[in-house]
Amino acid sequence: MSSESEKKRVQFRAPRGLVDRADTLAAVFETDRTDILISALREYLRDAAHSDEVKQEIAEAFYDDDITFEELKALVGHEEAANFRLLKQQLSEAFLDDVAEELADP
């Protein structure tokens, strides 16, 4: 079973007006609030993953080991995640080379 189809219960507080608007939209589409919120969350995450500023924040979190490669991949997609992983590796190697040179210099 994929993680996309697995369900996880979440609970949060939101401004009443926002919830009321979600309920009204759910009534218009003859669905429930959960479907509206899931749809809104998917759209937000999709849009965020295409924002250069957000991608930079995500990359920095990966470079700092705050998120795993799998988490990175879930946010930005496999190809972009692979690029970030390669850059992280190159940056690490360059850092090690620089440190080795500094230690070798008298």
Backbone as numpy.savetxt, mean C-alpha at the origin, in Angstrom:
# Nx Ny Nz CAx CAy CAz Cx Cy Cz
-7.49 -20.53 -1.19 -8.34 -19.35 -1.19 -7.44 -18.12 -1.19
-7.68 -17.18 -2.07 -6.84 -15.98 -2.14 -7.20 -15.02 -1.02
-6.23 -14.17 -0.68 -6.47 -13.20 0.39 -7.56 -12.21 0.00
-7.77 -12.01 -1.31 -8.80 -11.08 -1.78 -10.19 -11.62 -1.45
-10.37 -12.94 -1.44 -11.69 -13.50 -1.18 -11.90 -13.84 0.29
-10.83 -13.91 1.07 -10.97 -14.14 2.50 -11.57 -12.90 3.15
-12.37 -13.12 4.15 -13.02 -12.00 4.84 -12.36 -11.75 6.19
-12.27 -10.47 6.56 -11.74 -10.07 7.86 -12.68 -9.01 8.41
-13.16 -9.23 9.61 -14.08 -8.28 10.23 -13.30 -7.06 10.70
-13.80 -5.89 10.38 -13.22 -4.64 10.87 -14.34 -3.80 11.48
-13.95 -2.98 12.42 -14.91 -2.10 13.06 -14.23 -0.75 13.24
-14.93 0.32 12.89 -14.37 1.65 13.06 -15.49 2.66 13.25
-15.11 3.80 13.75 -16.07 4.88 13.92 -15.86 5.87 12.79
-16.96 6.39 12.27 -16.91 7.36 11.18 -17.94 8.45 11.45
-17.73 9.62 10.88 -18.72 10.69 11.07 -20.10 10.24 10.59
-21.11 10.56 11.38 -22.49 10.13 11.09 -22.92 10.54 9.68
-22.59 11.77 9.28 -23.00 12.23 7.95 -22.41 11.39 6.83
-21.17 10.96 7.01 -20.52 10.12 6.02 -21.20 8.75 5.92
-21.51 8.18 7.07 -22.19 6.89 7.11 -23.59 7.02 6.51
-24.27 8.11 6.82 -25.61 8.33 6.25 -25.56 8.41 4.73
-24.54 9.09 4.22 -24.39 9.18 2.75 -24.12 7.82 2.14
-23.29 7.01 2.81 -23.03 5.65 2.32 -24.30 4.81 2.34
-25.10 4.97 3.38 -26.37 4.24 3.47 -27.33 4.66 2.36
-27.38 5.96 2.08 -28.25 6.45 1.02 -27.81 5.91 -0.33
-26.50 5.92 -0.58 -25.99 5.39 -1.84 -26.27 3.89 -1.94
-26.15 3.18 -0.83 -26.46 1.75 -0.82 -27.92 1.51 -1.18
-28.82 2.36 -0.68 -30.23 2.23 -1.02 -30.47 2.48 -2.50
-29.78 3.48 -3.05 -29.91 3.78 -4.48 -29.49 2.57 -5.32
-28.39 1.92 -4.95 -27.88 0.79 -5.71 -28.44 -0.56 -5.24
-29.37 -0.51 -4.29 -30.00 -1.71 -3.75 -28.97 -2.73 -3.27
-28.05 -2.22 -2.46 -27.01 -3.06 -1.88 -26.91 -2.70 -0.40
-25.82 -3.04 0.24 -25.68 -2.66 1.64 -24.45 -1.77 1.85
-24.37 -1.22 3.03 -23.29 -0.30 3.37 -21.92 -0.94 3.16
-21.78 -2.19 3.52 -20.50 -2.87 3.39 -20.01 -2.85 1.95
-20.90 -3.14 1.00 -20.50 -3.11 -0.41 -20.03 -1.72 -0.83
-20.70 -0.69 -0.36 -20.31 0.69 -0.69 -18.95 1.00 -0.10
-18.72 0.63 1.16 -17.45 0.91 1.81 -16.30 0.12 1.18
-16.55 -1.13 0.83 -15.51 -1.93 0.17 -15.16 -1.33 -1.18
-16.17 -0.92 -1.92 -15.94 -0.30 -3.23 -15.12 0.99 -3.07
-15.48 1.81 -2.10 -14.77 3.07 -1.86 -13.33 2.81 -1.43
-13.12 1.81 -0.60 -11.77 1.48 -0.14 -10.92 0.96 -1.29
-11.49 0.10 -2.12 -10.74 -0.39 -3.29 -10.32 0.76 -4.19
-11.25 1.66 -4.46 -10.95 2.80 -5.34 -9.87 3.69 -4.72
-9.97 3.95 -3.43 -8.97 4.77 -2.75 -7.59 4.13 -2.85
-7.51 2.83 -2.56 -6.22 2.14 -2.60 -5.66 2.10 -4.02
-6.52 1.90 -5.00 -6.06 1.90 -6.40 -5.51 3.27 -6.78
-6.24 4.32 -6.43 -5.78 5.68 -6.75 -4.50 6.03 -5.99
-4.42 5.62 -4.74 -3.24 5.92 -3.93 -2.00 5.25 -4.51
-2.17 4.04 -5.02 -1.03 3.30 -5.57 -0.53 3.92 -6.87
-1.30 4.80 -7.48 -0.88 5.47 -8.71 -0.36 6.89 -8.45
-0.43 7.33 -7.22 0.07 8.65 -6.85 1.58 8.57 -6.63
2.33 9.43 -7.30 3.78 9.42 -7.15 4.20 9.69 -5.71
3.49 10.60 -5.03 3.83 10.90 -3.63 3.60 9.68 -2.74
2.48 9.01 -2.95 2.17 7.84 -2.13 3.14 6.71 -2.44
3.46 6.52 -3.72 4.43 5.48 -4.09 5.77 5.73 -3.42
6.18 7.00 -3.33 7.45 7.32 -2.68 7.39 6.97 -1.20
6.28 7.25 -0.55 6.12 6.90 0.87 6.16 5.38 1.05
5.50 4.67 0.14 5.48 3.21 0.20 6.90 2.67 0.01
7.61 3.21 -0.98 8.98 2.76 -1.26 9.87 3.01 -0.04
9.75 4.17 0.57 10.56 4.48 1.75 10.27 3.51 2.89
9.01 3.15 3.04 8.66 2.18 4.09 9.31 0.83 3.79
9.36 0.45 2.52 10.01 -0.80 2.13 11.52 -0.71 2.34
12.12 0.39 1.94 13.57 0.56 2.11 13.97 0.54 3.57
13.08 1.05 4.43 13.35 1.09 5.87 12.93 -0.20 6.57
12.48 -1.20 5.80 12.03 -2.49 6.33 10.80 -2.37 7.23
9.97 -1.35 6.97 8.72 -1.21 7.72 7.62 -2.08 7.13
7.74 -2.42 5.84 6.79 -3.32 5.20 7.58 -4.38 4.43
6.97 -5.53 4.24 7.62 -6.63 3.54 7.45 -6.47 2.03
8.17 -7.30 1.30 8.02 -7.29 -0.15 6.60 -7.69 -0.54
6.02 -8.64 0.15 4.65 -9.07 -0.16 3.66 -7.93 0.07
3.85 -7.18 1.13 2.98 -6.02 1.40 3.19 -4.95 0.33
4.44 -4.73 -0.04 4.77 -3.78 -1.11 4.07 -4.19 -2.40
4.18 -5.46 -2.74 3.58 -5.98 -3.97 2.06 -5.80 -3.97
1.44 -6.00 -2.82 -0.02 -5.84 -2.72 -0.44 -4.39 -2.95
0.44 -3.46 -2.60 0.11 -2.04 -2.74 0.39 -1.49 -4.14
1.52 -1.87 -4.73 1.92 -1.23 -5.99 1.96 -2.17 -7.18
1.74 -3.45 -6.97 1.79 -4.41 -8.06 3.16 -5.06 -8.16
3.18 -6.21 -8.83 4.41 -7.02 -8.87 5.56 -6.32 -9.59
5.29 -5.74 -10.75 6.38 -5.14 -11.53 7.03 -3.97 -10.80
6.22 -3.07 -10.27 6.76 -1.92 -9.54 7.48 -2.38 -8.27
6.92 -3.37 -7.59 7.55 -3.89 -6.38 8.92 -4.49 -6.71
9.00 -5.20 -7.83 10.28 -5.79 -8.25 11.30 -4.69 -8.51
10.86 -3.59 -9.12 11.76 -2.47 -9.37 12.26 -1.86 -8.06
11.36 -1.69 -7.09 11.75 -1.15 -5.79 12.73 -2.09 -5.09
12.49 -3.39 -5.20 13.38 -4.36 -4.55 14.77 -4.30 -5.17
14.83 -4.20 -6.49 16.11 -4.11 -7.18 16.85 -2.83 -6.77
16.15 -1.72 -6.72 16.77 -0.46 -6.30 17.27 -0.55 -4.86
16.48 -1.17 -3.99 16.91 -1.33 -2.59 18.21 -2.14 -2.53
18.27 -3.20 -3.31 19.47 -4.03 -3.34 20.66 -3.24 -3.87
20.45 -2.46 -4.92 21.53 -1.66 -5.49 22.00 -0.61 -4.50
21.05 0.02 -3.82 21.41 1.03 -2.82 22.20 0.41 -1.68
21.80 -0.77 -1.25 22.51 -1.46 -0.17 23.93 -1.81 -0.59
24.08 -2.31 -1.82 25.39 -2.67 -2.32 26.28 -1.43 -2.45
25.71 -0.33 -2.94 26.47 0.91 -3.08 26.92 1.42 -1.71
26.03 1.32 -0.71 26.37 1.74 0.64 27.53 0.90 1.18
27.44 -0.40 1.00 28.51 -1.28 1.49 29.83 -0.98 0.79
29.77 -0.71 -0.51 30.99 -0.36 -1.25 31.59 0.94 -0.72
30.73 1.93 -0.46 31.21 3.21 0.06 31.86 3.04 1.43
31.23 2.27 2.28 31.78 2.04 3.62 33.10 1.30 3.51
33.18 0.31 2.64 34.43 -0.44 2.46 35.54 0.48 1.98
35.21 1.39 1.08 36.23 2.36 0.58 36.69 3.27 1.70
35.74 3.77 2.50 36.09 4.66 3.60 37.00 3.96 4.60
36.70 2.69 4.89 37.53 1.95 5.84 38.90 1.64 5.27
38.99 1.51 3.95 40.27 1.20 3.31 41.17 2.41 3.23
40.56 3.63 3.19 41.37 4.85 3.11 42.01 5.15 4.46
43.34 5.41 4.44 44.03 5.71 5.72 43.67 7.08 6.26
